[in-house]
């Protein structure tokens, strides 16, 4: 018998664990191996680190369901060989990032789920102290594959709607917010601009090598074919002279490499007019245009920018949502019920 951690507990583990050897290995977990015995789970407590109880455990039969101070079980009767897990130790598994993402889709709204997808596919994690650098746990392609292949469960329709908008490689929640503002469809509140590549490494060549100590440079948002880069400078960057100098060198290197560089600050992010101005510059450089808005569309875009900016500046909200999901029960629907999924 074995335990499969899922939902908010799986998200917590993925955020807190940076052991690439564990993340690299996935196991197919037969549904018959799942159980929710408190006594057996207590033997694994020391391996769960700082994860918070109750631990969310995926079970495959009604008889295995438990709910107490240590365990919150969630029935999944439709598992198949597409469902994958990481093996923490003998008898203890945790849902992979794509499976945890799909499990959380019934608990989060579209914007919250997007931020979770960007985090899982990005280079940062969220803690009570804010965002921190960490290894990427999965790819957008893996999220899409899981959403398409896993059995019909609650939240699957939302996951299928959201995952095409998730990009990999983000290094901070504010980069995510800026990307969503520019890239999301106009009908959502974005500008509908072409997707950038996030934190993709570029080879430094020619005279630019004299300005940069490394062989590569990694711009925040990149449209390589159009020669356009956006660099996000946070308040933290402006608080240290060494960071200011480094940011200036980065811009000099990128300009020498013949990229147009747009700098976006946290002050810009708080202003609709500044974002609108930046979107116009990006659109012109990409060879497109920003569609004029009527008052209703303007209000929607303003609300959307405020929403994603709030999620970026309050990452603890996503932490709280992961914990709140432990109070809810997640069960699959039959194939006949999937048409009413969120």
C-alpha positions as CSV (number, residue, x, y, z in Angstrom):
1,X,0.0,0.0,0.0
2,X,1.2,3.6,-0.7
3,X,0.2,7.2,-0.2
4,X,-0.3,9.6,-3.0
5,X,-0.2,13.2,-1.9
6,X,-2.3,15.6,-4.1
7,X,-3.9,18.9,-4.5
8,X,-2.7,21.7,-2.2
9,X,-0.2,19.3,-0.4
10,X,1.3,18.4,-3.8
11,X,1.6,22.0,-4.7
12,X,3.3,22.8,-1.4
13,X,5.8,19.9,-1.9
14,X,6.6,21.0,-5.4
15,X,7.2,24.6,-4.2
16,X,9.4,23.5,-1.3
17,X,11.4,20.7,-3.0
18,X,14.3,21.7,-5.3
19,X,15.7,18.2,-5.6
20,X,16.0,17.6,-9.3
21,X,16.7,13.9,-8.8
22,X,13.2,13.5,-7.3
23,X,11.5,15.7,-9.9
24,X,13.2,13.9,-12.8
25,X,11.7,10.5,-11.9
26,X,8.0,9.7,-12.4
27,X,6.2,6.6,-11.6
28,X,2.9,5.1,-12.7
29,X,0.9,4.5,-9.6
30,X,-1.8,1.8,-9.8
31,X,-5.0,3.0,-8.1
32,X,-5.2,-0.1,-6.0
33,X,-2.0,1.0,-4.2
34,X,-3.5,4.1,-2.7
35,X,-4.8,4.3,0.9
36,X,-5.3,6.8,3.7
37,X,-4.4,5.1,7.0
38,X,-3.4,7.7,9.6
39,X,-1.2,5.2,11.4
40,X,0.8,4.4,8.2
41,X,1.0,8.1,7.2
42,X,2.5,9.0,10.6
43,X,5.5,6.9,9.7
44,X,6.2,9.3,6.8
45,X,5.8,12.6,8.7
46,X,9.5,13.3,9.0
47,X,9.8,13.1,5.2
48,X,7.1,15.7,4.6
49,X,9.3,18.6,5.9
50,X,7.4,21.7,6.6
51,X,4.2,20.7,4.8
52,X,1.1,21.7,6.6
53,X,-1.6,19.3,7.9
54,X,-4.1,18.0,7.0
55,X,-2.1,16.3,4.2
56,X,-4.3,15.8,1.1
57,X,-4.2,12.2,0.0
58,X,-5.6,10.8,-3.2
59,X,-7.6,7.6,-2.7
60,X,-9.2,5.3,-5.2
61,X,-12.0,3.7,-3.2
62,X,-14.6,5.0,-0.9
63,X,-13.4,2.7,1.9
64,X,-10.1,4.5,1.9
65,X,-11.5,8.0,2.6
66,X,-10.5,9.6,5.8
67,X,-10.9,13.1,7.3
68,X,-9.1,14.1,10.5
69,X,-6.5,16.4,11.8
70,X,-3.8,14.6,9.8
71,X,-5.5,13.5,6.6
72,X,-7.9,15.0,4.1
73,X,-8.6,12.4,1.4
74,X,-10.0,13.0,-2.0
75,X,-11.6,10.2,-4.0
76,X,-10.4,9.7,-7.6
77,X,-12.0,6.5,-9.1
78,X,-11.1,7.2,-12.7
79,X,-7.3,7.0,-12.6
80,X,-5.5,5.3,-15.4
81,X,-1.9,4.9,-16.6
82,X,-1.7,8.5,-17.6
83,X,-1.6,9.5,-13.9
84,X,2.0,10.0,-12.8
85,X,3.7,10.6,-9.4
86,X,7.1,11.4,-7.9
87,X,8.4,8.8,-5.5
88,X,9.5,10.5,-2.3
89,X,10.4,7.3,-0.5
90,X,9.1,3.7,-0.2
91,X,5.3,3.9,0.1
92,X,5.1,7.7,-0.3
93,X,4.4,9.5,-3.6
94,X,3.4,13.0,-4.6
95,X,1.4,14.0,-7.7
96,X,3.4,15.4,-10.5
97,X,3.0,19.1,-11.3
98,X,0.6,18.5,-14.3
99,X,-1.6,16.2,-12.1
100,X,-1.5,18.7,-9.2
101,X,-2.4,21.5,-11.5
102,X,-5.4,19.6,-12.8
103,X,-6.5,18.7,-9.3
104,X,-6.4,22.4,-8.3
105,X,-8.4,23.5,-11.3
106,X,-11.7,23.0,-9.5
107,X,-10.6,25.2,-6.6
108,X,-9.1,28.2,-8.4
109,X,-10.6,30.7,-10.9
110,X,-9.0,31.2,-14.3
111,X,-6.6,33.9,-13.3
112,X,-5.4,32.1,-10.2
113,X,-5.0,28.9,-12.1
114,X,-2.9,30.8,-14.8
115,X,-0.6,32.0,-12.1
116,X,-0.2,28.5,-10.7
117,X,0.6,27.2,-14.2
118,X,3.2,29.9,-14.7
119,X,4.7,29.2,-11.4
120,X,4.9,25.4,-12.0
121,X,6.4,26.0,-15.5
122,X,8.6,28.9,-14.3
123,X,11.8,29.4,-12.4
124,X,10.4,30.6,-9.1
125,X,8.3,29.3,-6.2
126,X,6.1,31.1,-3.7
127,X,6.6,31.0,0.1
128,X,5.3,33.1,3.0
129,X,8.2,35.4,2.3
130,X,7.3,36.0,-1.3
131,X,8.8,34.6,-4.5
132,X,12.2,32.8,-4.6
133,X,14.3,31.2,-7.4
134,X,13.8,27.5,-7.9
135,X,14.0,24.8,-10.6
136,X,11.3,24.5,-13.2
137,X,8.9,21.6,-12.2
138,X,7.3,21.0,-15.6
139,X,6.6,22.5,-19.0
140,X,3.4,24.0,-20.6
141,X,3.4,21.1,-23.0
142,X,3.2,18.7,-20.0
143,X,0.2,20.6,-18.6
144,X,-1.6,20.4,-21.9
145,X,-0.9,16.7,-22.3
146,X,-2.2,16.0,-18.8
147,X,-5.3,18.1,-19.3
148,X,-6.1,16.3,-22.5
149,X,-5.3,12.8,-21.4
150,X,-6.4,12.4,-17.9
151,X,-10.0,11.2,-17.1
152,X,-12.9,13.6,-16.9
153,X,-12.8,15.2,-13.5
154,X,-14.1,18.4,-12.0
155,X,-12.1,21.3,-13.2
156,X,-10.9,19.6,-16.4
157,X,-12.8,22.1,-18.7
158,X,-11.2,25.0,-16.8
159,X,-7.8,23.5,-17.1
160,X,-8.2,22.9,-20.9
161,X,-9.3,26.5,-21.2
162,X,-6.4,27.9,-19.3
163,X,-3.4,25.8,-20.2
164,X,-3.0,27.1,-23.8
165,X,-2.2,30.5,-22.2
166,X,0.6,29.3,-19.9
167,X,4.1,30.1,-21.0
168,X,7.3,28.6,-19.5
169,X,10.3,30.2,-18.0
170,X,8.9,33.1,-15.9
171,X,11.2,34.2,-13.1
172,X,8.8,36.2,-11.0
173,X,5.1,36.8,-10.4
174,X,5.4,40.4,-11.8
175,X,6.8,39.0,-15.0
176,X,3.8,36.8,-15.2
177,X,1.5,39.8,-14.7
178,X,3.2,41.9,-17.4
179,X,3.1,39.0,-19.8
180,X,-0.6,38.4,-19.2
181,X,-1.4,42.1,-19.7
182,X,0.3,42.1,-23.1
183,X,-0.5,38.6,-24.3
184,X,-3.9,37.6,-23.1
185,X,-6.8,38.0,-25.7
186,X,-8.5,41.4,-25.8
187,X,-11.8,39.7,-24.8
188,X,-10.1,38.8,-21.5
189,X,-8.7,42.2,-20.8
190,X,-5.2,41.9,-22.4
191,X,-3.8,43.4,-25.6
192,X,-3.7,40.1,-27.6
193,X,-0.1,40.6,-28.6
194,X,2.2,37.8,-29.8
195,X,3.6,35.7,-27.0
196,X,7.1,36.5,-25.8
197,X,9.8,34.0,-24.8
198,X,10.5,34.3,-21.1
199,X,14.1,34.3,-19.8
200,X,15.5,32.5,-22.8
201,X,19.3,32.6,-22.9
202,X,20.9,34.5,-25.8
203,X,24.5,34.0,-27.0
204,X,26.5,37.2,-26.6
205,X,28.4,37.8,-29.7
206,X,30.6,40.5,-31.5
207,X,31.5,43.7,-29.7
208,X,28.9,43.0,-27.0
209,X,31.2,40.4,-25.5
210,X,33.4,43.2,-24.3
211,X,30.6,44.5,-22.2
212,X,29.5,41.3,-20.6
213,X,31.4,38.7,-18.5
214,X,29.2,35.7,-19.4
215,X,28.8,34.0,-22.8
216,X,25.0,34.4,-22.5
217,X,22.4,36.9,-21.4
218,X,18.8,36.2,-20.4
219,X,16.3,39.0,-21.1
220,X,13.0,38.9,-19.3
221,X,10.6,39.1,-22.2
222,X,12.0,38.4,-25.7
223,X,10.6,38.6,-29.2
224,X,13.7,37.5,-31.0
225,X,12.5,37.7,-34.6
226,X,11.5,41.3,-34.1
227,X,14.6,42.3,-32.1
228,X,12.5,43.3,-29.1
229,X,13.2,42.9,-25.4
230,X,11.4,44.0,-22.3
231,X,13.3,44.2,-19.0
232,X,11.4,44.4,-15.8
233,X,13.0,46.4,-13.0
234,X,11.5,46.0,-9.6
235,X,11.7,48.3,-6.6
236,X,14.2,45.8,-5.2
237,X,16.5,46.4,-8.1
238,X,16.4,50.2,-7.6
239,X,17.4,49.9,-3.9
240,X,21.0,48.8,-4.6
241,X,23.5,50.7,-6.7
242,X,25.1,47.4,-7.8
243,X,21.8,46.2,-9.2
244,X,21.3,49.6,-11.0
245,X,24.7,49.2,-12.6
246,X,24.1,45.6,-13.6
247,X,20.7,46.5,-15.1
248,X,22.4,49.3,-17.1
249,X,25.1,46.9,-18.4
250,X,22.4,44.4,-19.4
251,X,20.6,47.1,-21.5
252,X,23.9,48.2,-23.1
253,X,24.7,44.6,-24.1
254,X,21.2,44.0,-25.6
255,X,21.4,47.3,-27.4
256,X,24.8,46.4,-28.8
257,X,23.2,43.1,-29.9
258,X,20.8,45.3,-31.9
259,X,17.7,44.7,-29.7
260,X,15.3,47.4,-28.9
261,X,15.0,47.4,-25.1
262,X,11.9,48.6,-23.2
263,X,12.3,49.0,-19.4
264,X,9.2,48.5,-17.3
265,X,9.2,49.4,-13.6
266,X,6.8,48.6,-10.8
267,X,5.5,52.2,-11.1
268,X,4.6,51.6,-14.8
269,X,2.8,48.4,-13.7
270,X,0.5,50.5,-11.5
271,X,-0.5,52.8,-14.3
272,X,-3.0,51.9,-17.0
273,X,-1.8,54.6,-19.2
274,X,1.8,53.5,-18.9
275,X,0.9,49.9,-19.8
276,X,-1.2,51.1,-22.7
277,X,1.8,53.2,-23.9
278,X,4.1,50.2,-23.6
279,X,1.6,47.9,-25.3
280,X,1.5,50.4,-28.2
281,X,5.3,50.4,-28.6
282,X,5.4,46.6,-28.5
283,X,2.5,46.3,-31.0
284,X,4.2,48.7,-33.4
285,X,7.5,46.8,-33.1
286,X,5.8,43.5,-33.8
287,X,4.0,45.0,-36.8
288,X,0.5,44.9,-35.3
289,X,-1.6,47.5,-33.5
290,X,-3.5,48.1,-30.3
291,X,-7.3,48.0,-30.9
292,X,-9.1,51.1,-29.7
293,X,-11.4,50.5,-26.8
294,X,-14.9,51.7,-26.0
295,X,-15.7,52.6,-22.4
296,X,-16.8,49.1,-21.5
297,X,-13.7,47.5,-23.0
298,X,-11.5,50.1,-21.3
299,X,-13.1,49.3,-17.9
300,X,-12.6,45.5,-18.5
301,X,-8.9,46.0,-19.4
302,X,-8.4,48.3,-16.3
303,X,-10.0,45.7,-14.1
304,X,-8.0,42.9,-15.6
305,X,-4.7,44.7,-15.1
306,X,-5.7,45.4,-11.5
307,X,-6.5,41.7,-11.0
308,X,-3.3,40.3,-12.3
309,X,-1.3,43.0,-10.6
310,X,-2.9,42.0,-7.3
311,X,-2.1,38.4,-7.8
312,X,1.5,39.2,-8.6
313,X,2.0,41.5,-5.6
314,X,0.1,39.2,-3.2
315,X,1.6,35.8,-3.8
316,X,0.5,34.8,-0.3
317,X,-3.1,34.7,-1.7
318,X,-2.1,31.6,-3.8
319,X,-0.6,30.1,-0.7
320,X,-3.8,30.6,1.2
321,X,-5.8,29.1,-1.7
322,X,-3.7,26.0,-1.7
323,X,-4.5,25.6,2.0
324,X,-8.2,26.4,1.6
325,X,-8.5,23.6,-1.0
326,X,-7.7,21.2,1.9
327,X,-11.1,21.9,3.3
328,X,-12.9,20.9,0.2
329,X,-13.6,17.5,-1.3
330,X,-12.5,16.7,-4.9
331,X,-14.2,13.8,-6.6
332,X,-14.4,12.9,-10.3
333,X,-17.6,13.2,-12.3
334,X,-18.8,10.5,-14.6
335,X,-18.4,11.0,-18.4
336,X,-22.0,12.0,-18.6
337,X,-21.5,14.9,-16.1
338,X,-18.4,16.5,-17.7
339,X,-20.5,18.9,-19.8
340,X,-21.2,20.9,-16.6
341,X,-17.6,21.1,-15.4
342,X,-16.2,24.5,-14.3
